[in-house]
């Protein structure tokens, strides 16, 4: 049976330095939950607090309703997969996987059966007699995963498990990990700094920065409706503009300076609160490369194509606006229709997709369809 994890106002200090100060999260039973953020943001610290390697200076962590703050590591019934695999070099694959079961005094016949079953799940049953030095990096990672799961833990924790693999193997293993997690149904907390990896494997993502949760949500929502400028620029790429917003009596008009568009996705209440009766409100605008369209005439931002990169399904254009701002634009690749270097173009934005923040970039002004915990609000689309 899958369990929930409730992290309630937890605090972590190292001597006089507070790394995490009052952080709260709710992880649902059976979900694949990812802590994502740059190095030093506190994500591994939080993971180590869950398993018990780090002390908790304030707040509570509850697993299935039970407070675990003072429960020893070996009593928490959790499995962990480390960045460096941490498998025993002097033991065979089967013996590595069996280690935790032997520590729990499980009968030999039950161990043999359980090891065989989990090795089949992670698709390395044929390697059970091999030594770690005879395995590839991906195979070693599967051993580490099998060893963590075979003890039937309540929670599976994974700390940057793919960072030591090459690019192709990372993609293969992230798909395997997600498939295995769905198959066993275990509540999983996964730590990574790799945005693409997080988007690929997660049910929900918590984006962290300086020990603070910036946003929690589904991968699609985090990418398409970031809560602030940090999330917008950390998850994928966003072109950032400074502009103004005003109400002309019929709709909100977003002004890039030389280009204006009407906006229908704004949260009117948030805009009124932010504007406090001002005519023009300074705002920060985030436009992802694929949210531009390119035209040879008509309205839009004036720009010149510096160069382009053809990547098969899409072409990436690197352009400079008339104001000197360098932008990246991604368009679907049409047969024989790559725009030449030096071409003057007009850039327009897909208004239903772009994001608008307060001037300081701290808060979105777009109407939200997920709450703070990543739950759907009503039946609206993105």
C-alpha positions in Angstrom: 0.0 0.0 0.0 1.4 3.4 -1.0 1.9 6.1 1.6 1.8 9.9 1.8 4.6 12.1 2.9 3.7 15.3 4.7 6.6 17.8 5.3 5.3 20.5 7.6 7.2 23.7 8.3 10.6 21.9 8.5 13.8 23.7 9.4 17.4 22.6 8.8 20.4 24.5 10.3 24.1 23.9 10.0 25.5 25.7 13.1 24.4 29.4 12.6 23.3 28.9 9.0 19.7 28.1 8.2 19.5 26.1 4.9 15.8 25.4 5.0 13.5 27.6 6.9 9.8 26.5 7.3 9.4 24.4 4.2 6.1 22.5 3.6 5.1 19.9 1.0 2.6 17.2 0.6 3.5 14.1 -1.5 0.7 11.9 -2.5 0.6 8.1 -2.1 2.3 6.3 -5.0 3.3 9.4 -6.9 6.7 10.2 -8.5 7.6 13.5 -6.9 10.7 15.4 -8.0 12.7 18.1 -6.1 14.3 20.2 -8.8 16.7 23.1 -8.5 20.2 24.3 -9.0 23.1 23.1 -7.0 23.0 24.3 -3.3 19.3 25.0 -3.3 18.5 22.5 -0.5 17.0 19.6 -2.4 19.4 16.9 -1.3 19.4 18.3 2.2 15.6 17.8 2.3 15.9 14.3 0.9 18.4 13.4 3.6 16.0 14.8 6.2 13.3 12.4 4.9 15.6 9.4 5.2 17.1 10.5 8.5 20.7 11.2 7.5 20.1 14.9 8.5 18.6 16.1 11.7 15.5 18.3 11.8 15.7 21.5 13.8 12.0 22.4 13.5 8.7 21.2 12.0 7.6 17.6 11.3 7.9 15.0 8.6 5.1 12.4 8.6 4.9 9.2 6.6 1.4 7.8 6.4 0.5 10.0 9.3 3.3 8.9 11.6 5.9 11.5 12.7 9.4 10.2 11.8 11.6 13.0 13.1 13.3 10.9 15.7 13.0 7.5 14.2 16.4 6.0 13.4 17.4 5.6 9.7 17.3 1.8 9.9 13.7 1.9 11.3 12.2 4.2 8.6 11.6 1.5 6.0 12.9 3.5 3.1 15.0 2.6 0.1 17.6 4.9 -1.3 19.4 5.0 -4.6 22.6 7.2 -4.5 24.4 9.1 -7.2 27.4 6.8 -7.1 25.2 3.6 -7.0 27.0 2.4 -3.7 26.8 -1.2 -4.7 29.3 -3.6 -3.1 32.2 -4.4 -5.5 33.0 -7.8 -3.8 29.4 -9.2 -4.2 27.6 -10.5 -7.2 24.5 -8.9 -8.5 22.2 -11.3 -6.7 24.1 -10.9 -3.4 24.0 -7.1 -3.7 20.2 -7.2 -4.2 19.8 -9.7 -1.4 21.8 -7.7 1.2 18.9 -5.8 2.7 16.8 -8.9 3.0 19.6 -10.7 4.8 19.9 -7.9 7.2 16.3 -8.3 8.0 16.7 -12.0 8.6 14.4 -13.0 5.8 14.5 -16.8 5.2 16.9 -18.0 2.4 14.2 -19.4 0.1 12.2 -16.2 0.3 15.3 -14.1 -0.4 16.0 -16.2 -3.5 12.5 -15.8 -4.8 12.3 -12.1 -4.1 15.7 -11.4 -5.7 14.7 -13.3 -8.8 11.4 -11.4 -9.1 12.9 -7.9 -8.7 15.8 -8.7 -11.1 13.2 -9.6 -13.7 11.3 -6.3 -13.0 14.5 -4.3 -13.6 15.4 -6.5 -16.6 18.8 -7.8 -15.4 17.8 -11.4 -14.3 20.4 -12.8 -16.8 23.2 -10.9 -14.9 22.5 -12.2 -11.4 25.9 -14.0 -11.1 28.0 -11.1 -12.5 30.3 -8.9 -10.4 29.8 -5.1 -10.5 33.1 -4.6 -12.5 31.5 -6.7 -15.3 28.5 -4.3 -15.6 27.9 -1.1 -17.5 26.9 2.0 -15.7 23.2 1.5 -16.6 23.3 -2.1 -15.4 24.9 -1.0 -12.1 22.1 1.6 -11.6 19.5 -1.2 -12.1 21.2 -3.2 -9.4 21.1 -0.2 -7.1 17.4 0.3 -7.9 16.6 -3.4 -7.4 18.4 -3.5 -4.0 16.4 -0.4 -2.9 13.0 -1.8 -4.0 13.4 -5.5 -3.0 12.9 -4.7 0.7 9.4 -3.4 0.0 10.1 0.1 1.5 7.3 2.5 2.1 9.2 5.2 0.3 11.9 5.2 -2.5 14.4 8.1 -2.4 16.7 8.8 -5.4 19.5 11.4 -5.3 20.8 12.4 -8.7 20.8 8.8 -9.8 21.6 9.4 -13.5 24.2 12.1 -13.3 27.1 9.7 -13.8 25.7 8.2 -17.0 26.3 9.4 -20.6 23.5 11.3 -22.4 22.0 8.4 -24.3 22.1 6.1 -21.2 20.5 8.8 -19.1 17.5 8.9 -21.4 17.2 5.1 -21.4 17.5 4.8 -17.6 15.1 7.6 -16.8 12.4 5.9 -18.9 13.2 2.6 -17.2 13.0 4.2 -13.7 9.6 5.7 -14.5 8.3 2.4 -15.9 9.5 0.5 -12.8 8.1 3.0 -10.4 4.7 2.8 -12.0 4.9 -1.0 -12.0 5.7 -1.3 -8.3 3.5 1.7 -7.3 5.9 3.0 -4.6 5.9 6.6 -3.4 9.1 8.1 -4.8 11.0 11.3 -4.1 13.6 12.1 -6.8 16.3 14.8 -6.7 17.8 16.3 -9.8 19.1 19.5 -11.3 18.3 18.4 -14.8 15.1 20.1 -16.0 14.5 17.7 -18.9 14.9 14.7 -16.7 12.4 16.1 -14.2 9.9 16.8 -16.9 10.2 13.3 -18.3 9.8 11.3 -15.1 7.7 13.2 -12.7 4.0 13.2 -11.7 4.6 16.5 -9.9 7.7 18.8 -9.5 8.7 21.1 -6.7 11.1 23.8 -8.0 13.5 24.9 -5.2 15.7 28.0 -5.0 17.7 29.0 -1.9 15.9 26.6 0.3 12.5 27.8 -0.7 9.8 26.1 -2.8 9.1 28.4 -5.8 6.3 26.3 -7.3 4.8 22.8 -7.2 2.9 21.4 -10.1 2.6 18.9 -13.0 5.5 19.0 -15.5 3.3 20.6 -18.2 2.0 23.3 -15.8 5.4 24.2 -14.4 6.7 24.6 -17.9 3.7 26.4 -19.4 2.6 28.5 -16.4 5.6 29.3 -14.2 4.8 31.0 -11.0 7.6 33.6 -11.3 10.6 34.6 -13.5 13.0 32.2 -11.8 10.9 29.2 -12.6 10.4 30.5 -16.2 14.1 30.8 -16.8 15.2 27.7 -14.9 12.7 25.3 -16.6 13.6 25.6 -20.2 14.5 28.9 -21.9 12.5 32.1 -21.8 13.2 35.4 -23.6 12.6 38.2 -21.0 11.2 41.6 -21.9 10.4 44.7 -19.8 7.0 46.2 -20.8 3.9 47.8 -19.5 0.3 46.7 -19.0 -2.8 48.8 -19.1 -6.6 48.5 -19.4 -8.0 50.4 -22.4 -11.6 49.9 -21.1 -12.3 46.7 -23.1 -9.2 44.5 -22.5 -5.7 44.5 -21.1 -3.1 45.7 -23.5 0.5 44.4 -23.2 3.0 46.8 -24.6 6.5 45.6 -25.6 7.5 49.2 -26.5 7.2 48.9 -30.2 4.5 46.2 -30.3 1.2 45.8 -28.5 -1.1 42.8 -28.0 -4.4 42.2 -26.2 -4.2 39.7 -23.4 -7.1 37.4 -22.4 -5.2 35.1 -20.0 -4.6 37.6 -17.2 -6.0 37.2 -13.7 -8.0 40.5 -13.4 -8.1 40.4 -9.6 -4.3 40.0 -9.5 -3.7 42.8 -12.0 -6.0 45.2 -10.1 -4.2 44.4 -6.8 -0.8 44.9 -8.5 -1.8 48.0 -10.4 -3.7 49.7 -7.5 -5.4 52.2 -9.9 -2.3 53.0 -12.0 -2.8 53.6 -15.7 0.3 51.8 -16.9 1.8 49.0 -14.9 5.5 48.0 -15.4 5.7 44.2 -16.0 8.2 41.5 -16.9 7.2 39.4 -19.9 8.5 35.9 -20.6 8.3 34.4 -24.1 9.6 30.9 -24.7 11.3 30.5 -28.1 8.4 28.4 -29.5 5.9 31.0 -28.5 7.0 33.4 -31.3 5.8 33.4 -34.8 8.0 34.8 -37.6 6.8 36.9 -40.5 8.3 38.9 -43.3 5.8 41.8 -43.0 3.0 43.2 -40.9 3.1 44.1 -37.3 5.5 42.8 -34.6 8.9 43.2 -33.1 11.5 44.2 -35.7 14.4 41.8 -35.8 17.2 40.5 -38.0 18.2 36.8 -38.3 21.8 36.4 -37.2 22.0 32.7 -37.9 19.9 29.5 -37.7 20.4 25.9 -36.5 18.5 23.1 -38.3 17.6 20.3 -35.8 15.3 18.2 -38.0 11.8 18.7 -36.5 12.5 22.3 -35.7 14.8 25.2 -36.7 16.3 27.5 -34.0 16.7 31.1 -35.1 19.0 33.5 -33.3 17.9 37.1 -33.9 18.6 40.6 -32.7 15.7 43.1 -32.3 15.9 46.7 -33.4 16.5 47.6 -29.7 19.6 45.3 -29.7 18.1 42.4 -27.7 19.2 39.0 -28.7 16.5 36.4 -28.8 16.0 32.7 -29.6 13.1 31.7 -31.8 12.0 28.0 -32.5 9.9 27.3 -35.5 8.8 24.0 -37.1 11.0 23.1 -40.0 9.3 23.5 -43.3 10.8 21.8 -46.4 13.2 24.2 -48.1 12.0 27.3 -46.2 14.7 28.2 -43.7 14.9 32.0 -43.5 18.3 33.2 -44.6 20.8 34.9 -42.4 20.5 38.7 -42.5 16.8 38.6 -43.2 14.6 41.3 -41.6 11.6 39.7 -39.9 8.7 40.6 -37.7 8.2 38.6 -34.5 4.7 38.2 -33.0 3.8 36.3 -29.8 1.1 33.7 -29.2 -0.7 35.6 -26.5 -2.4 32.6 -25.0 0.9 31.0 -24.2 3.2 33.8 -23.0 3.6 34.7 -19.3 3.5 38.0 -17.6 4.9 38.8 -14.1 5.1 41.7 -11.8 8.0 44.1 -12.6 10.3 42.3 -10.1 9.5 38.9 -11.6 8.3 37.5 -8.3 4.7 36.9 -9.1 2.7 35.8 -12.1 -0.3 37.9 -13.3 -1.6 35.0 -15.4 -4.8 33.2 -14.3 -3.8 30.0 -12.6 -5.5 26.6 -13.2 -3.4 24.7 -10.6 -3.3 25.6 -6.9 -0.2 25.9 -4.8 0.1 22.1 -4.3 -0.3 21.4 -8.1 -4.0 20.4 -7.9 -6.4 21.4 -10.7 -8.6 24.4 -10.2 -11.9 24.0 -12.0 -12.1 22.5 -15.4 -10.2 25.1 -17.4 -7.4 24.3 -19.8 -4.0 25.9 -19.8 
